[in-house]
Amino acid sequence: MSDALSTFPGYGSPIPGKNEKGESEDKYKWFLEMYRDYRGRATLKSGAVVPIPMFFWDARGLLLHGTADADVVDGQLLPSGLRAQRSTEDKAQVQIWAPDYGSTTVGPIKAVFTSIRVSARRTCPPSHKDLEHWWFWWYYGNSVVNQQFKREVWGILNNELGVIEHLFDAPTKTVRLLEKGQVALRLKFGRREGQRWQTVSSQAPTPVADHTQLDKALIALSDTIAQGKTAPAKPSASPAAPVPGPAAFVTVSNRTNDDAENIVTLLGSRLYSTPDSIPFDKAHDEFYRNTATAPGRQLDMIGFEPKSWDFYSSYNGCVELYDAKGSGVKPAAPESSAETIAADLRKLMEDLRAGPR
C-alpha cells in the first residue's frame, strides 16, 4: 500500500444528493453540519492519507445480539484492564456485526466483527459515562486501507483482511465469512410476518410503514438535526421539545497512547416487528460457526448464544477520531490561518492608504 491509495480529500464527504426536482436533498446533512468545525487528515505508515473524523454513509448491517460466559469473556479482556458489563442473568453481552458500507472516508467496506459490552473505566470522560461502551474483540474487513486505518488510528488491533459476502436485498438476510476457503461463520436472518421499518435516533423511534418512505423520513430528520429546529412552544405551554439527535455509543480500543475512547453516532432505519430486537428463532434463522476456524473457535470458547437480531438499512454516521493516533477529544477551534491573517493585514493596509471616507 502507498499514497496511491489515499482517500483524502476525495472521500471527505458523500456525493451530494438531488431529488427529482434537482434540489439538494441529503440524509447526511446532520453530520456534515455537526462536524464542519473540524475536518482533518491522518497519514498512515504506508503513506496513504485519509480524512478524519471518519464518516460512513449508505450503510446496511445485520446485527446478531447474544450472550456469553462473563468470566471467560473477562479472561479475554484481562490485558486491556476492562471488565464485561453483566446482564441481569450475569452474562456478558456480545454482538456480531456484519455491516456493508456504501462508502466511508476510507472507501467502501464489507466487514464482520464481534464486540463486547464493557463497563466504563474510572478514567472515562463524564460525557461518555451514560453511553454504552463496546470493545472490539476481533474484526475482519475486505479493504487494505481500512485495515491499516483501523489498526493505526482507531486502535482495533485484532484486525484481519477477510473474504465476506453480504446478501441483504432478499427478504432473508445472509452473511458468510470465509477463512482459508472454509466458511468460518454463517448468519441467516429469516423473514418474519408483520415486519415494519422505523427511523433510529436518540429520541423515540418513528415507525415508517412503507420502506419507500424511509429516505424521505431520514432526510427530514437529518435536516431537523442540522438546523437545530425545535417544536414551537405556546406561551402557556411547556418548553419546546428537544431536537432529536443521532443514536450514540462509545467504542473502547486497545490503545495506550491516548484516551482510547471514541463516540460513534449514527442515524438510520431499523427493521422491527416489536419495539425490541427480533428474537432469534431456530425455525427461521441460522447461526453457524466452524470451530476449525479462528472466529468459530473464539465464539465457541466464550459460549456465545444467539438471542436476537437487528437489521439496519440506509444508515450513516461518524466516528469521532481527531488525530492520527485516534484521540476522541475534539480539539479547540483552530486559530485563524496564516492566509486569513495575511488577507486581513492587506485589507487593513488598503484601508489606511485610502484614508477617511
Secondary structure as UniProt FT lines:
FT   HELIX           3..5
FT   TURN            8..11
FT   TURN            20..21
FT   HELIX           29..34
FT   TURN            35..37
FT   STRAND          40..43
FT   TURN            45..46
FT   STRAND          49..52
FT   STRAND          54..69
FT   HELIX           70..77
FT   HELIX           78..80
FT   TURN            88..89
FT   STRAND          91..104
FT   TURN            105..106
FT   STRAND          109..118
FT   TURN            122..123
FT   HELIX           126..128
FT   TURN            129..130
FT   STRAND          133..141
FT   HELIX           144..149
FT   HELIX           150..154
FT   STRAND          159..161
FT   STRAND          163..167
FT   STRAND          173..179
FT   TURN            180..181
FT   STRAND          182..189
FT   TURN            193..194
FT   STRAND          196..200
FT   STRAND          206..208
FT   HELIX           211..213
FT   HELIX           214..227
FT   TURN            235..236
FT   STRAND          247..252
FT   STRAND          261..272
FT   STRAND          278..279
FT   TURN            282..284
FT   STRAND          286..289
FT   TURN            291..292
FT   HELIX           294..301
FT   TURN            302..303
FT   STRAND          305..319
FT   TURN            324..325
FT   HELIX           338..354
//
